[in-house]
Amino acid sequence: MPCQLCDRPVADLTDHHLVPRQYSKRRRQDPGPTIQLCPPCHKQIHTLFDNATLARELNTLEKLQCHPQIQAFVRWVRKQRPDKRVRSYR
């Protein structure tokens, strides 16, 4: 299955909660929907944005895909081999 952000075929995908769990756990709410991301995309999202921003502004796959910083990262990471270790930068 490919990463839902960069569309690369990666063996190990991670669950990314569109609304960070810290915001639903406190209120004992359902953690909400998740998307499947490769580790580099998941790590880059959490490097660039704090949980408050993710919960308030970037809480759908479409909003993440439209953000300029994510678009730049996705353009770059799509050129990388799926097995390559990728560092995250602000």
PDB file of N, CA, C and O in Angstrom:
ATOM      1  N   MET A   1       0.850  -1.181   0.000  1.00  0.00           N
ATOM      2  CA  MET A   1       0.000   0.000   0.000  1.00  0.00           C
ATOM      3  C   MET A   1       0.898   1.247   0.000  1.00  0.00           C
ATOM      4  O   MET A   1       1.874   1.305   0.748  1.00  0.00           O
ATOM      5  N   PRO A   2       0.580   2.220  -0.815  1.00  0.00           N
ATOM      6  CA  PRO A   2       1.418   3.428  -0.862  1.00  0.00           C
ATOM      7  C   PRO A   2       1.071   4.420   0.258  1.00  0.00           C
ATOM      8  O   PRO A   2      -0.018   4.389   0.831  1.00  0.00           O
ATOM      9  N   CYS A   3       2.015   5.277   0.539  1.00  0.00           N
ATOM     10  CA  CYS A   3       1.801   6.386   1.480  1.00  0.00           C
ATOM     11  C   CYS A   3       0.713   7.284   0.900  1.00  0.00           C
ATOM     12  O   CYS A   3       0.721   7.574  -0.296  1.00  0.00           O
ATOM     13  N   GLN A   4      -0.209   7.719   1.727  1.00  0.00           N
ATOM     14  CA  GLN A   4      -1.301   8.550   1.239  1.00  0.00           C
ATOM     15  C   GLN A   4      -0.886   9.991   0.956  1.00  0.00           C
ATOM     16  O   GLN A   4      -1.657  10.750   0.370  1.00  0.00           O
ATOM     17  N   LEU A   5       0.309  10.371   1.359  1.00  0.00           N
ATOM     18  CA  LEU A   5       0.774  11.737   1.101  1.00  0.00           C
ATOM     19  C   LEU A   5       1.714  11.777  -0.113  1.00  0.00           C
ATOM     20  O   LEU A   5       1.498  12.555  -1.041  1.00  0.00           O
ATOM     21  N   CYS A   6       2.748  10.944  -0.102  1.00  0.00           N
ATOM     22  CA  CYS A   6       3.725  10.989  -1.196  1.00  0.00           C
ATOM     23  C   CYS A   6       3.487   9.928  -2.261  1.00  0.00           C
ATOM     24  O   CYS A   6       4.087   9.977  -3.334  1.00  0.00           O
ATOM     25  N   ASP A   7       2.618   8.974  -1.971  1.00  0.00           N
ATOM     26  CA  ASP A   7       2.238   7.932  -2.920  1.00  0.00           C
ATOM     27  C   ASP A   7       3.378   6.971  -3.250  1.00  0.00           C
ATOM     28  O   ASP A   7       3.331   6.286  -4.271  1.00  0.00           O
ATOM     29  N   ARG A   8       4.399   6.915  -2.397  1.00  0.00           N
ATOM     30  CA  ARG A   8       5.487   5.953  -2.620  1.00  0.00           C
ATOM     31  C   ARG A   8       5.097   4.604  -2.029  1.00  0.00           C
ATOM     32  O   ARG A   8       4.459   4.566  -0.977  1.00  0.00           O
ATOM     33  N   PRO A   9       5.461   3.496  -2.673  1.00  0.00           N
ATOM     34  CA  PRO A   9       5.181   2.172  -2.109  1.00  0.00           C
ATOM     35  C   PRO A   9       6.202   1.847  -1.018  1.00  0.00           C
ATOM     36  O   PRO A   9       7.360   1.556  -1.316  1.00  0.00           O
ATOM     37  N   VAL A  10       5.778   1.894   0.224  1.00  0.00           N
ATOM     38  CA  VAL A  10       6.671   1.667   1.361  1.00  0.00           C
ATOM     39  C   VAL A  10       6.120   0.498   2.172  1.00  0.00           C
ATOM     40  O   VAL A  10       4.908   0.376   2.354  1.00  0.00           O
ATOM     41  N   ALA A  11       7.011  -0.355   2.655  1.00  0.00           N
ATOM     42  CA  ALA A  11       6.586  -1.555   3.380  1.00  0.00           C
ATOM     43  C   ALA A  11       5.933  -1.217   4.723  1.00  0.00           C
ATOM     44  O   ALA A  11       4.894  -1.786   5.061  1.00  0.00           O
ATOM     45  N   ASP A  12       6.517  -0.318   5.476  1.00  0.00           N
ATOM     46  CA  ASP A  12       6.021  -0.010   6.819  1.00  0.00           C
ATOM     47  C   ASP A  12       5.363   1.357   6.852  1.00  0.00           C
ATOM     48  O   ASP A  12       6.043   2.383   6.854  1.00  0.00           O
ATOM     49  N   LEU A  13       4.040   1.367   6.877  1.00  0.00           N
ATOM     50  CA  LEU A  13       3.305   2.627   6.990  1.00  0.00           C
ATOM     51  C   LEU A  13       2.895   2.849   8.442  1.00  0.00           C
ATOM     52  O   LEU A  13       2.731   1.898   9.205  1.00  0.00           O
ATOM     53  N   THR A  14       2.735   4.108   8.809  1.00  0.00           N
ATOM     54  CA  THR A  14       2.328   4.451  10.174  1.00  0.00           C
ATOM     55  C   THR A  14       0.981   5.156  10.133  1.00  0.00           C
ATOM     56  O   THR A  14       0.618   5.767   9.127  1.00  0.00           O
ATOM     57  N   ASP A  15       0.240   5.065  11.240  1.00  0.00           N
ATOM     58  CA  ASP A  15      -1.039   5.762  11.354  1.00  0.00           C
ATOM     59  C   ASP A  15      -0.792   7.188  11.822  1.00  0.00           C
ATOM     60  O   ASP A  15      -0.127   7.412  12.833  1.00  0.00           O
ATOM     61  N   HIS A  16      -1.325   8.140  11.087  1.00  0.00           N
ATOM     62  CA  HIS A  16      -1.268   9.541  11.496  1.00  0.00           C
ATOM     63  C   HIS A  16      -2.677   9.970  11.849  1.00  0.00           C
ATOM     64  O   HIS A  16      -3.565   9.951  10.996  1.00  0.00           O
ATOM     65  N   HIS A  17      -2.893  10.359  13.105  1.00  0.00           N
ATOM     66  CA  HIS A  17      -4.195  10.856  13.535  1.00  0.00           C
ATOM     67  C   HIS A  17      -4.362  12.277  13.009  1.00  0.00           C
ATOM     68  O   HIS A  17      -3.540  13.149  13.293  1.00  0.00           O
ATOM     69  N   LEU A  18      -5.414  12.507  12.251  1.00  0.00           N
ATOM     70  CA  LEU A  18      -5.629  13.833  11.672  1.00  0.00           C
ATOM     71  C   LEU A  18      -5.884  14.880  12.744  1.00  0.00           C
ATOM     72  O   LEU A  18      -5.498  16.037  12.580  1.00  0.00           O
ATOM     73  N   VAL A  19      -6.527  14.495  13.835  1.00  0.00           N
ATOM     74  CA  VAL A  19      -6.625  15.346  15.023  1.00  0.00           C
ATOM     75  C   VAL A  19      -5.763  14.656  16.072  1.00  0.00           C
ATOM     76  O   VAL A  19      -6.092  13.551  16.501  1.00  0.00           O
ATOM     77  N   PRO A  20      -4.661  15.285  16.497  1.00  0.00           N
ATOM     78  CA  PRO A  20      -3.748  14.631  17.437  1.00  0.00           C
ATOM     79  C   PRO A  20      -4.476  14.043  18.643  1.00  0.00           C
ATOM     80  O   PRO A  20      -5.413  14.640  19.173  1.00  0.00           O
ATOM     81  N   ARG A  21      -4.035  12.877  19.059  1.00  0.00           N
ATOM     82  CA  ARG A  21      -4.692  12.154  20.147  1.00  0.00           C
ATOM     83  C   ARG A  21      -4.753  12.954  21.430  1.00  0.00           C
ATOM     84  O   ARG A  21      -5.676  12.764  22.223  1.00  0.00           O
ATOM     85  N   GLN A  22      -3.807  13.834  21.658  1.00  0.00           N
ATOM     86  CA  GLN A  22      -3.823  14.614  22.895  1.00  0.00           C
ATOM     87  C   GLN A  22      -5.105  15.444  23.002  1.00  0.00           C
ATOM     88  O   GLN A  22      -5.548  15.750  24.109  1.00  0.00           O
ATOM     89  N   TYR A  23      -5.706  15.810  21.865  1.00  0.00           N
ATOM     90  CA  TYR A  23      -6.918  16.622  21.889  1.00  0.00           C
ATOM     91  C   TYR A  23      -8.188  15.789  22.070  1.00  0.00           C
ATOM     92  O   TYR A  23      -9.196  16.303  22.554  1.00  0.00           O
ATOM     93  N   SER A  24      -8.152  14.526  21.692  1.00  0.00           N
ATOM     94  CA  SER A  24      -9.337  13.684  21.873  1.00  0.00           C
ATOM     95  C   SER A  24      -9.252  12.864  23.158  1.00  0.00           C
ATOM     96  O   SER A  24     -10.277  12.559  23.766  1.00  0.00           O
ATOM     97  N   LYS A  25      -8.055  12.512  23.568  1.00  0.00           N
ATOM     98  CA  LYS A  25      -7.856  11.678  24.760  1.00  0.00           C
ATOM     99  C   LYS A  25      -8.333  12.399  26.020  1.00  0.00           C
ATOM    100  O   LYS A  25      -8.979  11.793  26.875  1.00  0.00           O
ATOM    101  N   ARG A  26      -8.020  13.682  26.138  1.00  0.00           N
ATOM    102  CA  ARG A  26      -8.418  14.451  27.316  1.00  0.00           C
ATOM    103  C   ARG A  26      -9.931  14.484  27.489  1.00  0.00           C
ATOM    104  O   ARG A  26     -10.446  14.450  28.607  1.00  0.00           O
ATOM    105  N   ARG A  27     -10.626  14.550  26.371  1.00  0.00           N
ATOM    106  CA  ARG A  27     -12.092  14.660  26.409  1.00  0.00           C
ATOM    107  C   ARG A  27     -12.767  13.296  26.293  1.00  0.00           C
ATOM    108  O   ARG A  27     -13.990  13.213  26.187  1.00  0.00           O
ATOM    109  N   ARG A  28     -11.981  12.243  26.312  1.00  0.00           N
ATOM    110  CA  ARG A  28     -12.464  10.864  26.178  1.00  0.00           C
ATOM    111  C   ARG A  28     -13.313  10.680  24.924  1.00  0.00           C
ATOM    112  O   ARG A  28     -14.348  10.014  24.942  1.00  0.00           O
ATOM    113  N   GLN A  29     -12.849  11.283  23.850  1.00  0.00           N
ATOM    114  CA  GLN A  29     -13.534  11.179  22.566  1.00  0.00           C
ATOM    115  C   GLN A  29     -12.856  10.138  21.694  1.00  0.00           C
ATOM    116  O   GLN A  29     -11.725   9.724  21.948  1.00  0.00           O
ATOM    117  N   ASP A  30     -13.571   9.728  20.666  1.00  0.00           N
ATOM    118  CA  ASP A  30     -13.004   8.847  19.659  1.00  0.00           C
ATOM    119  C   ASP A  30     -11.811   9.570  19.029  1.00  0.00           C
ATOM    120  O   ASP A  30     -11.928  10.749  18.695  1.00  0.00           O
ATOM    121  N   PRO A  31     -10.668   8.898  18.857  1.00  0.00           N
ATOM    122  CA  PRO A  31      -9.491   9.577  18.303  1.00  0.00           C
ATOM    123  C   PRO A  31      -9.672  10.063  16.870  1.00  0.00           C
ATOM    124  O   PRO A  31      -8.845  10.827  16.373  1.00  0.00           O
ATOM    125  N   GLY A  32     -10.727   9.638  16.203  1.00  0.00           N
ATOM    126  CA  GLY A  32     -11.004  10.157  14.871  1.00  0.00           C
ATOM    127  C   GLY A  32     -10.252   9.423  13.777  1.00  0.00           C
ATOM    128  O   GLY A  32      -9.579   8.425  14.033  1.00  0.00           O
ATOM    129  N   PRO A  33     -10.373   9.922  12.559  1.00  0.00           N
ATOM    130  CA  PRO A  33      -9.787   9.242  11.405  1.00  0.00           C
ATOM    131  C   PRO A  33      -8.265   9.333  11.380  1.00  0.00           C
ATOM    132  O   PRO A  33      -7.653  10.253  11.922  1.00  0.00           O
ATOM    133  N   THR A  34      -7.688   8.332  10.724  1.00  0.00           N
ATOM    134  CA  THR A  34      -6.237   8.304  10.530  1.00  0.00           C
ATOM    135  C   THR A  34      -5.955   8.139   9.046  1.00  0.00           C
ATOM    136  O   THR A  34      -6.817   7.720   8.273  1.00  0.00           O
ATOM    137  N   ILE A  35      -4.732   8.477   8.668  1.00  0.00           N
ATOM    138  CA  ILE A  35      -4.251   8.213   7.316  1.00  0.00           C
ATOM    139  C   ILE A  35      -2.969   7.409   7.443  1.00  0.00           C
ATOM    140  O   ILE A  35      -2.297   7.459   8.473  1.00  0.00           O
ATOM    141  N   GLN A  36      -2.632   6.671   6.400  1.00  0.00           N
ATOM    142  CA  GLN A  36      -1.442   5.838   6.374  1.00  0.00           C
ATOM    143  C   GLN A  36      -0.311   6.599   5.702  1.00  0.00           C
ATOM    144  O   GLN A  36      -0.402   6.967   4.531  1.00  0.00           O
ATOM    145  N   LEU A  37       0.763   6.832   6.464  1.00  0.00           N
ATOM    146  CA  LEU A  37       1.907   7.581   5.953  1.00  0.00           C
ATOM    147  C   LEU A  37       3.193   6.787   6.090  1.00  0.00           C
ATOM    148  O   LEU A  37       3.335   5.961   6.991  1.00  0.00           O
ATOM    149  N   CYS A  38       4.122   7.046   5.191  1.00  0.00           N
ATOM    150  CA  CYS A  38       5.464   6.479   5.345  1.00  0.00           C
ATOM    151  C   CYS A  38       6.145   7.232   6.481  1.00  0.00           C
ATOM    152  O   CYS A  38       5.780   8.374   6.761  1.00  0.00           O
ATOM    153  N   PRO A  39       7.129   6.620   7.142  1.00  0.00           N
ATOM    154  CA  PRO A  39       7.797   7.307   8.254  1.00  0.00           C
ATOM    155  C   PRO A  39       8.380   8.682   7.910  1.00  0.00           C
ATOM    156  O   PRO A  39       8.261   9.592   8.731  1.00  0.00           O
ATOM    157  N   PRO A  40       9.009   8.885   6.735  1.00  0.00           N
ATOM    158  CA  PRO A  40       9.523  10.234   6.452  1.00  0.00           C
ATOM    159  C   PRO A  40       8.435  11.305   6.381  1.00  0.00           C
ATOM    160  O   PRO A  40       8.618  12.403   6.907  1.00  0.00           O
ATOM    161  N   CYS A  41       7.310  11.001   5.741  1.00  0.00           N
ATOM    162  CA  CYS A  41       6.218  11.990   5.659  1.00  0.00           C
ATOM    163  C   CYS A  41       5.643  12.261   7.047  1.00  0.00           C
ATOM    164  O   CYS A  41       5.373  13.408   7.401  1.00  0.00           O
ATOM    165  N   HIS A  42       5.458  11.206   7.824  1.00  0.00           N
ATOM    166  CA  HIS A  42       4.895  11.369   9.164  1.00  0.00           C
ATOM    167  C   HIS A  42       5.813  12.227  10.035  1.00  0.00           C
ATOM    168  O   HIS A  42       5.365  13.135  10.736  1.00  0.00           O
ATOM    169  N   LYS A  43       7.100  11.917   9.971  1.00  0.00           N
ATOM    170  CA  LYS A  43       8.061  12.671  10.777  1.00  0.00           C
ATOM    171  C   LYS A  43       8.139  14.133  10.322  1.00  0.00           C
ATOM    172  O   LYS A  43       8.252  15.031  11.157  1.00  0.00           O
ATOM    173  N   GLN A  44       8.080  14.375   9.033  1.00  0.00           N
ATOM    174  CA  GLN A  44       8.160  15.748   8.523  1.00  0.00           C
ATOM    175  C   GLN A  44       6.966  16.574   8.982  1.00  0.00           C
ATOM    176  O   GLN A  44       7.126  17.742   9.337  1.00  0.00           O
ATOM    177  N   ILE A  45       5.785  15.993   8.980  1.00  0.00           N
ATOM    178  CA  ILE A  45       4.591  16.703   9.450  1.00  0.00           C
ATOM    179  C   ILE A  45       4.786  17.154  10.884  1.00  0.00           C
ATOM    180  O   ILE A  45       4.513  18.307  11.218  1.00  0.00           O
ATOM    181  N   HIS A  46       5.261  16.240  11.745  1.00  0.00           N
ATOM    182  CA  HIS A  46       5.420  16.587  13.154  1.00  0.00           C
ATOM    183  C   HIS A  46       6.642  17.471  13.407  1.00  0.00           C
ATOM    184  O   HIS A  46       6.728  18.112  14.455  1.00  0.00           O
ATOM    185  N   THR A  47       7.576  17.515  12.475  1.00  0.00           N
ATOM    186  CA  THR A  47       8.706  18.430  12.583  1.00  0.00           C
ATOM    187  C   THR A  47       8.263  19.851  12.247  1.00  0.00           C
ATOM    188  O   THR A  47       8.680  20.811  12.895  1.00  0.00           O
ATOM    189  N   LEU A  48       7.428  19.974  11.244  1.00  0.00           N
ATOM    190  CA  LEU A  48       7.016  21.302  10.785  1.00  0.00           C
ATOM    191  C   LEU A  48       5.931  21.949  11.637  1.00  0.00           C
ATOM    192  O   LEU A  48       5.915  23.170  11.792  1.00  0.00           O
ATOM    193  N   PHE A  49       5.019  21.143  12.194  1.00  0.00           N
ATOM    194  CA  PHE A  49       3.829  21.700  12.837  1.00  0.00           C
ATOM    195  C   PHE A  49       3.634  21.142  14.241  1.00  0.00           C
ATOM    196  O   PHE A  49       3.872  19.961  14.494  1.00  0.00           O
ATOM    197  N   ASP A  50       3.196  22.013  15.149  1.00  0.00           N
ATOM    198  CA  ASP A  50       2.854  21.520  16.486  1.00  0.00           C
ATOM    199  C   ASP A  50       1.442  20.929  16.454  1.00  0.00           C
ATOM    200  O   ASP A  50       0.701  21.114  15.488  1.00  0.00           O
ATOM    201  N   ASN A  51       1.086  20.217  17.522  1.00  0.00           N
ATOM    202  CA  ASN A  51      -0.205  19.532  17.577  1.00  0.00           C
ATOM    203  C   ASN A  51      -1.386  20.496  17.502  1.00  0.00           C
ATOM    204  O   ASN A  51      -2.422  20.160  16.928  1.00  0.00           O
ATOM    205  N   ALA A  52      -1.242  21.678  18.070  1.00  0.00           N
ATOM    206  CA  ALA A  52      -2.337  22.654  18.022  1.00  0.00           C
ATOM    207  C   ALA A  52      -2.630  23.067  16.583  1.00  0.00           C
ATOM    208  O   ALA A  52      -3.793  23.172  16.191  1.00  0.00           O
ATOM    209  N   THR A  53      -1.591  23.299  15.802  1.00  0.00           N
ATOM    210  CA  THR A  53      -1.765  23.671  14.398  1.00  0.00           C
ATOM    211  C   THR A  53      -2.370  22.518  13.606  1.00  0.00           C
ATOM    212  O   THR A  53      -3.245  22.724  12.766  1.00  0.00           O
ATOM    213  N   LEU A  54      -1.900  21.311  13.879  1.00  0.00           N
ATOM    214  CA  LEU A  54      -2.450  20.148  13.186  1.00  0.00           C
ATOM    215  C   LEU A  54      -3.930  19.981  13.496  1.00  0.00           C
ATOM    216  O   LEU A  54      -4.724  19.709  12.594  1.00  0.00           O
ATOM    217  N   ALA A  55      -4.309  20.138  14.754  1.00  0.00           N
ATOM    218  CA  ALA A  55      -5.710  19.963  15.150  1.00  0.00           C
ATOM    219  C   ALA A  55      -6.598  21.058  14.576  1.00  0.00           C
ATOM    220  O   ALA A  55      -7.727  20.793  14.162  1.00  0.00           O
ATOM    221  N   ARG A  56      -6.094  22.284  14.550  1.00  0.00           N
ATOM    222  CA  ARG A  56      -6.904  23.434  14.171  1.00  0.00           C
ATOM    223  C   ARG A  56      -6.946  23.656  12.654  1.00  0.00           C
ATOM    224  O   ARG A  56      -8.006  23.947  12.100  1.00  0.00           O
ATOM    225  N   GLU A  57      -5.794  23.519  11.983  1.00  0.00           N
ATOM    226  CA  GLU A  57      -5.701  23.940  10.578  1.00  0.00           C
ATOM    227  C   GLU A  57      -5.437  22.823   9.570  1.00  0.00           C
ATOM    228  O   GLU A  57      -5.849  22.922   8.414  1.00  0.00           O
ATOM    229  N   LEU A  58      -4.765  21.779   9.993  1.00  0.00           N
ATOM    230  CA  LEU A  58      -4.342  20.738   9.045  1.00  0.00           C
ATOM    231  C   LEU A  58      -4.936  19.384   9.428  1.00  0.00           C
ATOM    232  O   LEU A  58      -4.212  18.398   9.568  1.00  0.00           O
ATOM    233  N   ASN A  59      -6.250  19.346   9.596  1.00  0.00           N
ATOM    234  CA  ASN A  59      -6.895  18.152  10.134  1.00  0.00           C
ATOM    235  C   ASN A  59      -7.576  17.273   9.083  1.00  0.00           C
ATOM    236  O   ASN A  59      -8.425  16.446   9.417  1.00  0.00           O
ATOM    237  N   THR A  60      -7.202  17.453   7.811  1.00  0.00           N
ATOM    238  CA  THR A  60      -7.656  16.554   6.750  1.00  0.00           C
ATOM    239  C   THR A  60      -6.480  16.274   5.818  1.00  0.00           C
ATOM    240  O   THR A  60      -5.514  17.036   5.773  1.00  0.00           O
ATOM    241  N   LEU A  61      -6.573  15.187   5.088  1.00  0.00           N
ATOM    242  CA  LEU A  61      -5.535  14.858   4.117  1.00  0.00           C
ATOM    243  C   LEU A  61      -5.430  15.956   3.063  1.00  0.00           C
ATOM    244  O   LEU A  61      -4.326  16.315   2.654  1.00  0.00           O
ATOM    245  N   GLU A  62      -6.557  16.490   2.623  1.00  0.00           N
ATOM    246  CA  GLU A  62      -6.561  17.525   1.597  1.00  0.00           C
ATOM    247  C   GLU A  62      -5.848  18.795   2.068  1.00  0.00           C
ATOM    248  O   GLU A  62      -5.103  19.413   1.308  1.00  0.00           O
ATOM    249  N   LYS A  63      -6.079  19.177   3.314  1.00  0.00           N
ATOM    250  CA  LYS A  63      -5.411  20.374   3.851  1.00  0.00           C
ATOM    251  C   LYS A  63      -3.907  20.156   3.953  1.00  0.00           C
ATOM    252  O   LYS A  63      -3.131  21.069   3.669  1.00  0.00           O
ATOM    253  N   LEU A  64      -3.486  18.961   4.354  1.00  0.00           N
ATOM    254  CA  LEU A  64      -2.056  18.653   4.407  1.00  0.00           C
ATOM    255  C   LEU A  64      -1.455  18.718   3.000  1.00  0.00           C
ATOM    256  O   LEU A  64      -0.386  19.297   2.804  1.00  0.00           O
ATOM    257  N   GLN A  65      -2.138  18.128   2.033  1.00  0.00           N
ATOM    258  CA  GLN A  65      -1.628  18.095   0.661  1.00  0.00           C
ATOM    259  C   GLN A  65      -1.512  19.490   0.053  1.00  0.00           C
ATOM    260  O   GLN A  65      -0.680  19.713  -0.825  1.00  0.00           O
ATOM    261  N   CYS A  66      -2.330  20.420   0.507  1.00  0.00           N
ATOM    262  CA  CYS A  66      -2.324  21.780  -0.052  1.00  0.00           C
ATOM    263  C   CYS A  66      -1.322  22.717   0.608  1.00  0.00           C
ATOM    264  O   CYS A  66      -1.063  23.803   0.089  1.00  0.00           O
ATOM    265  N   HIS A  67      -0.755  22.317   1.741  1.00  0.00           N
ATOM    266  CA  HIS A  67       0.168  23.199   2.447  1.00  0.00           C
ATOM    267  C   HIS A  67       1.488  23.298   1.669  1.00  0.00           C
ATOM    268  O   HIS A  67       2.050  22.269   1.293  1.00  0.00           O
ATOM    269  N   PRO A  68       1.991  24.508   1.423  1.00  0.00           N
ATOM    270  CA  PRO A  68       3.204  24.697   0.599  1.00  0.00           C
ATOM    271  C   PRO A  68       4.440  23.950   1.122  1.00  0.00           C
ATOM    272  O   PRO A  68       5.199  23.393   0.329  1.00  0.00           O
ATOM    273  N   GLN A  69       4.647  23.934   2.428  1.00  0.00           N
ATOM    274  CA  GLN A  69       5.825  23.236   2.959  1.00  0.00           C
ATOM    275  C   GLN A  69       5.718  21.728   2.749  1.00  0.00           C
ATOM    276  O   GLN A  69       6.719  21.066   2.475  1.00  0.00           O
ATOM    277  N   ILE A  70       4.524  21.191   2.874  1.00  0.00           N
ATOM    278  CA  ILE A  70       4.326  19.759   2.643  1.00  0.00           C
ATOM    279  C   ILE A  70       4.470  19.453   1.153  1.00  0.00           C
ATOM    280  O   ILE A  70       5.055  18.435   0.782  1.00  0.00           O
ATOM    281  N   GLN A  71       3.949  20.312   0.315  1.00  0.00           N
ATOM    282  CA  GLN A  71       4.077  20.106  -1.128  1.00  0.00           C
ATOM    283  C   GLN A  71       5.541  20.058  -1.546  1.00  0.00           C
ATOM    284  O   GLN A  71       5.930  19.214  -2.354  1.00  0.00           O
ATOM    285  N   ALA A  72       6.348  20.950  -1.005  1.00  0.00           N
ATOM    286  CA  ALA A  72       7.779  20.973  -1.335  1.00  0.00           C
ATOM    287  C   ALA A  72       8.450  19.683  -0.869  1.00  0.00           C
ATOM    288  O   ALA A  72       9.245  19.097  -1.603  1.00  0.00           O
ATOM    289  N   PHE A  73       8.132  19.241   0.347  1.00  0.00           N
ATOM    290  CA  PHE A  73       8.721  18.001   0.860  1.00  0.00           C
ATOM    291  C   PHE A  73       8.292  16.813   0.007  1.00  0.00           C
ATOM    292  O   PHE A  73       9.118  15.968  -0.335  1.00  0.00           O
ATOM    293  N   VAL A  74       7.017  16.742  -0.337  1.00  0.00           N
ATOM    294  CA  VAL A  74       6.509  15.614  -1.124  1.00  0.00           C
ATOM    295  C   VAL A  74       7.170  15.578  -2.502  1.00  0.00           C
ATOM    296  O   VAL A  74       7.519  14.502  -2.988  1.00  0.00           O
ATOM    297  N   ARG A  75       7.345  16.725  -3.131  1.00  0.00           N
ATOM    298  CA  ARG A  75       8.037  16.773  -4.430  1.00  0.00           C
ATOM    299  C   ARG A  75       9.438  16.175  -4.305  1.00  0.00           C
ATOM    300  O   ARG A  75       9.882  15.434  -5.182  1.00  0.00           O
ATOM    301  N   TRP A  76      10.127  16.498  -3.217  1.00  0.00           N
ATOM    302  CA  TRP A  76      11.483  16.003  -3.011  1.00  0.00           C
ATOM    303  C   TRP A  76      11.490  14.514  -2.653  1.00  0.00           C
ATOM    304  O   TRP A  76      12.261  13.741  -3.221  1.00  0.00           O
ATOM    305  N   VAL A  77      10.633  14.117  -1.715  1.00  0.00           N
ATOM    306  CA  VAL A  77      10.685  12.743  -1.218  1.00  0.00           C
ATOM    307  C   VAL A  77      10.241  11.732  -2.277  1.00  0.00           C
ATOM    308  O   VAL A  77      10.662  10.576  -2.235  1.00  0.00           O
ATOM    309  N   ARG A  78       9.413  12.142  -3.206  1.00  0.00           N
ATOM    310  CA  ARG A  78       8.993  11.235  -4.280  1.00  0.00           C
ATOM    311  C   ARG A  78      10.171  10.788  -5.144  1.00  0.00           C
ATOM    312  O   ARG A  78      10.106   9.739  -5.784  1.00  0.00           O
ATOM    313  N   LYS A  79      11.233  11.569  -5.165  1.00  0.00           N
ATOM    314  CA  LYS A  79      12.422  11.235  -5.952  1.00  0.00           C
ATOM    315  C   LYS A  79      13.359  10.291  -5.210  1.00  0.00           C
ATOM    316  O   LYS A  79      14.317   9.785  -5.796  1.00  0.00           O
ATOM    317  N   GLN A  80      13.097  10.048  -3.930  1.00  0.00           N
ATOM    318  CA  GLN A  80      13.970   9.222  -3.100  1.00  0.00           C
ATOM    319  C   GLN A  80      13.542   7.752  -3.174  1.00  0.00           C
ATOM    320  O   GLN A  80      12.368   7.437  -3.366  1.00  0.00           O
ATOM    321  N   ARG A  81      14.523   6.870  -3.017  1.00  0.00           N
ATOM    322  CA  ARG A  81      14.206   5.441  -2.950  1.00  0.00           C
ATOM    323  C   ARG A  81      13.358   5.168  -1.704  1.00  0.00           C
ATOM    324  O   ARG A  81      13.596   5.784  -0.665  1.00  0.00           O
ATOM    325  N   PRO A  82      12.388   4.272  -1.777  1.00  0.00           N
ATOM    326  CA  PRO A  82      11.541   3.982  -0.619  1.00  0.00           C
ATOM    327  C   PRO A  82      12.307   3.455   0.599  1.00  0.00           C
ATOM    328  O   PRO A  82      11.852   3.621   1.731  1.00  0.00           O
ATOM    329  N   ASP A  83      13.460   2.825   0.378  1.00  0.00           N
ATOM    330  CA  ASP A  83      14.216   2.272   1.502  1.00  0.00           C
ATOM    331  C   ASP A  83      15.267   3.242   2.061  1.00  0.00           C
ATOM    332  O   ASP A  83      15.967   2.907   3.017  1.00  0.00           O
ATOM    333  N   LYS A  84      15.381   4.424   1.480  1.00  0.00           N
ATOM    334  CA  LYS A  84      16.376   5.405   1.925  1.00  0.00           C
ATOM    335  C   LYS A  84      15.939   6.061   3.235  1.00  0.00           C
ATOM    336  O   LYS A  84      14.769   6.403   3.409  1.00  0.00           O
ATOM    337  N   ARG A  85      16.884   6.231   4.145  1.00  0.00           N
ATOM    338  CA  ARG A  85      16.599   6.973   5.384  1.00  0.00           C
ATOM    339  C   ARG A  85      16.562   8.452   5.049  1.00  0.00           C
ATOM    340  O   ARG A  85      17.456   8.976   4.384  1.00  0.00           O
ATOM    341  N   VAL A  86      15.520   9.114   5.515  1.00  0.00           N
ATOM    342  CA  VAL A  86      15.320  10.516   5.187  1.00  0.00           C
ATOM    343  C   VAL A  86      15.310  11.329   6.478  1.00  0.00           C
ATOM    344  O   VAL A  86      14.633  10.976   7.444  1.00  0.00           O
ATOM    345  N   ARG A  87      16.064  12.413   6.479  1.00  0.00           N
ATOM    346  CA  ARG A  87      16.080  13.302   7.641  1.00  0.00           C
ATOM    347  C   ARG A  87      14.994  14.370   7.508  1.00  0.00           C
ATOM    348  O   ARG A  87      14.587  14.734   6.405  1.00  0.00           O
ATOM    349  N   SER A  88      14.546  14.852   8.644  1.00  0.00           N
ATOM    350  CA  SER A  88      13.527  15.904   8.644  1.00  0.00           C
ATOM    351  C   SER A  88      14.184  17.242   8.983  1.00  0.00           C
ATOM    352  O   SER A  88      15.014  17.336   9.888  1.00  0.00           O
ATOM    353  N   TYR A  89      13.794  18.262   8.239  1.00  0.00           N
ATOM    354  CA  TYR A  89      14.319  19.611   8.473  1.00  0.00           C
ATOM    355  C   TYR A  89      13.173  20.597   8.509  1.00  0.00           C
ATOM    356  O   TYR A  89      12.161  20.407   7.834  1.00  0.00           O
ATOM    357  N   ARG A  90      13.325  21.632   9.282  1.00  0.00           N
ATOM    358  CA  ARG A  90      12.325  22.704   9.326  1.00  0.00           C
ATOM    359  C   ARG A  90      12.474  23.597   8.114  1.00  0.00           C
ATOM    360  O   ARG A  90      11.725  24.562   7.963  1.00  0.00           O
TER     361      ARG A  90
END
